[in-house]
Amino acid sequence: MPSTADRRRGRPPAHEQAARDARIVAVAARLFVDVGFHAASLDAIAQEAGVTKRTIYERIGDKSALLRAAVTDVHGYLDVAARDLRQACTLVAAALFADRAIGLHRAAVAVALDDPAISHAFYDAGPVAAQRYLAAHLGGDERRAEHLFAALLGEPHRRRLLGIDPEPAGAALDAHVTAVLERFV
């Protein structure tokens, strides 16, 4: 009978690759939030994720790609078919007010002037994707979706970014979405 080492040779099954990729992205996101984008080295990400830098480059790409993947992961609701505009707004708001999203936003802003590519990666994977999701519930009206997105974030999001308010959940999040939709629709 082959040893465990013999059976583990070769390419891992797809489900193991997906789990490894998710682990890499989660580690990168946490390090971007904890120490900042530039201070989070690929060596540290690889070591903590239990992979090689080569694996990161082959499976995901460079640090910009890791940030994009982390932001895309925050926007997991994009795979959910919301039944109506209210649910779509709730999913977007819940994702963007979450601690991880706030931390990634701060990390991206901290390097924005020094590294415009990071700004573009963050913006495309985050705000643009969210606005397209909302536009799908507004008959494709991208301009209206942009305004709704801005209203959903507004001052509550700024207070989150500044560390003034805690993450809203449950009734507080519902009340925020309701207030925005009452003024928007």
PyMOL commands that set and color helices and strands:
alter all, ss='L'
color gray80, all
select helices_A, chain A and resi 4-7+14-35+42-49+53-59+63-74+76-79+85-97+99-110+116-135+142-161+170-184
alter helices_A, ss='H'
color red, helices_A
deselect
rebuild
show_as cartoon
